[in-house]
Amino acid sequence: MEKGLLIAGRWRPATADATFAVYDPATGRTLCEVADATPDDGATALDAAHAAQADWAAVPPRRGAGILRRARNLLLERVEEFASDRPEPANTAEPAQ
């Protein structure tokens, strides 16, 4: 699974090439390292979104809905892949002994 920044339709590392750890709150174990975006990365993403907005606004509503539905279906097809990148959650529903 990609762990960089998705800006203007392509994955890239953070400008400073920095990352930060994502932890499992139940165990404190590190799950993965992800890109640590800088304010410049945020500005670049905002500029890219602004540039793409006119094209997206020109898409007829029925076609836009189809695109979003397809994206949803693609995510659902890969749900097991996404879930397999995470450890099983701790069972916190057990009664105290």
Order of alpha helices (4+ residues) and beta strands (2+ residues): beta-beta-beta-beta-alpha-alpha-alpha
